[in-house]
Amino acid sequence: MIRKAQGGWKSDGKLYQEYTIVIYLSDTTLDKVHTAADEMIKTFNQSSVLIQENQTKTEFYGGADE
């Protein structure tokens, strides 16, 4: 999933903002994420990209047996 967002940072007491995208990935490896990040750094002319890893549990729940 890809979402639009507003990114920002402070430097020398000034607030800077820029157009940002957030990309949610699942069922992948950190090596593959780094490969994708390398492409994003080049494509979007960035010095870095933020990668956040969260442990999640996914289940398909069909309801309680009665």
C-alpha positions as CSV (number, residue, x, y, z in Angstrom):
1,M,0.0,0.0,0.0
2,I,1.3,3.5,-0.8
3,R,0.0,6.6,1.0
4,K,0.6,10.3,0.6
5,A,2.0,12.1,3.7
6,Q,3.7,15.3,4.9
7,G,7.3,14.9,6.0
8,G,9.3,17.4,7.9
9,W,12.4,18.1,9.9
10,K,14.0,20.9,11.9
11,S,17.4,22.3,11.1
12,D,19.1,25.4,12.5
13,G,15.8,26.3,14.2
14,K,13.9,26.3,10.9
15,L,11.0,23.9,10.1
16,Y,11.2,22.2,6.6
17,Q,8.4,20.2,5.0
18,E,8.2,18.1,1.9
19,Y,5.9,15.8,0.0
20,T,6.3,12.3,1.4
21,I,5.1,8.8,0.5
22,V,4.7,6.0,3.0
23,I,5.0,2.5,1.6
24,Y,3.7,-0.5,3.6
25,L,5.3,-3.8,2.8
26,S,4.7,-7.3,4.2
27,D,5.9,-10.8,3.6
28,T,9.4,-9.7,2.5
29,T,13.0,-9.7,3.8
30,L,15.1,-6.8,5.0
31,D,17.5,-7.4,2.1
32,K,14.7,-6.8,-0.4
33,V,13.6,-3.7,1.5
34,H,17.1,-2.3,1.3
35,T,17.3,-3.1,-2.4
36,A,14.0,-1.2,-2.9
37,A,15.3,1.7,-0.7
38,D,18.4,1.9,-2.8
39,E,16.2,2.5,-5.9
40,M,14.0,5.1,-4.1
41,I,17.1,7.0,-2.9
42,K,18.3,7.3,-6.5
43,T,14.9,7.9,-8.1
44,F,13.7,10.6,-5.6
45,N,17.2,12.1,-5.1
46,Q,17.2,11.5,-1.3
47,S,20.1,11.2,1.1
48,S,18.2,8.5,3.0
49,V,14.9,6.8,3.5
50,L,13.3,5.8,6.8
51,I,12.7,2.1,7.3
52,Q,10.6,1.0,10.2
53,E,10.1,-2.6,11.0
54,N,7.2,-3.9,13.1
55,Q,6.5,-7.4,14.2
56,T,2.9,-8.3,13.3
57,K,0.7,-11.3,13.4
58,T,-1.8,-11.9,10.6
59,E,-4.7,-14.3,10.8
60,F,-7.8,-15.0,8.8
61,Y,-10.6,-15.3,11.4
62,G,-13.8,-16.8,10.4
63,G,-15.8,-16.4,13.6
64,A,-16.4,-18.4,16.8
65,D,-17.7,-22.0,16.4
66,E,-21.1,-22.3,17.9
